[in-house]
Amino acid sequence: MRFELYRDGVGRWRWRLRVQNGNVIADSAEGYARREDCEHGIALVKTSGGAATVDMTTKIA
């Protein structure tokens, strides 16, 4: 896996996470004005290994 840091069509910073087969499995979903903010977003994803999984298909009464 690798994080790719790039500029979009309007010059804002974005990231995407690409796996070995070339598929993108996550992206920033927003552009950042500053590269440092984009890099911070990458760092947050890297350190969020303890995120919970929520089954959104179950009904809550």
N, C-alpha and C positions, 0 to 999 in steps of 0.2 A: 504494500500500500504506500501511497505517497500523497502528500498535500501539494496542490499546485496553486501558486499565488500568481494572479494575473490582473490585467486591467481590462475592463469591459469596453463596449463601444462608445461610452460617454466619458471614459477616463477614470471611472471609480474602481477601487481595489476590491477584488473578490477572491475567494478560495474555493477549491473543490477537492474532494477526497476520491482518488481513483485507485481501484484494486488491480491486481496483476493482469486480469484479462482485458483491462482498458475501460471497464465500466465505471461510471461515476456513481458512488453510493451515497454521497452527501455533498451539499454545497452551502455557501454562505447565505443564500436566499436574499441578500441585500448587498448593495455596493457601499463601500466605505470611502470617505473622502481622504482619509489618512492611511498610509500603509501600516503604521503602527497599530491602528485599531483593527485592521484586518488580521494582522499577526496575533493580536490578542484573542480574536475570535478562534483562530486555529488552536491556540494554547488552551482555551476553554474546552474545546472538543477533545483534545488530547488528554486532559485531566479529568474528564467526566466519565470515567470508566465505571463509576458506581451508580449510574443512572438506572432508575427503576423501569421495568417493562409493565405497561398498562394495557390490558385487554379491552379494547374499545368496542368489542362486539357483544359484550355482556350487558344485559339490562340492569339498571339500578332502580329498584322500586322506590 
